[in-house]
């Protein structure tokens, strides 16, 4: 004899009364797990679009972004890939890192372009001493 539920609770109801989970059949629990996995993926995509946890995405259209390998990112920054990987935990390089779920980090093209655009003028306007002939 199998016991039937009068009605299946919603996720919101289970969040309010977690003890009810113990009374659910395994098939219903499996359905909730699938539903929660889909929600988790959507939440993760939203956070990734925002740039980081706690950051709020601007309401306007976002510029295109793509994931760069360490080699591609280093070429754009003018440093070696090994240097980038070694310094990826320090500023400013940590701002470019995008977790990929693997051991190899990815790097945000948009963040690198923004950084280069912000600092491009600084390199060209730096004053150097003028050498004069004596």
Secondary structure as GFF3:
##gff-version 3
##sequence-region A 1 134
A	DSSP	alpha_helix	11	16	.	.	.	ID=ss1
A	DSSP	three_ten_helix	18	23	.	.	.	ID=ss2
A	DSSP	alpha_helix	26	50	.	.	.	ID=ss3
A	DSSP	beta_strand	67	68	.	.	.	ID=ss4
A	DSSP	alpha_helix	70	77	.	.	.	ID=ss5
A	DSSP	alpha_helix	81	87	.	.	.	ID=ss6
A	DSSP	three_ten_helix	93	96	.	.	.	ID=ss7
A	DSSP	beta_strand	97	98	.	.	.	ID=ss8
A	DSSP	beta_strand	106	108	.	.	.	ID=ss9
A	DSSP	alpha_helix	109	125	.	.	.	ID=ss10
###
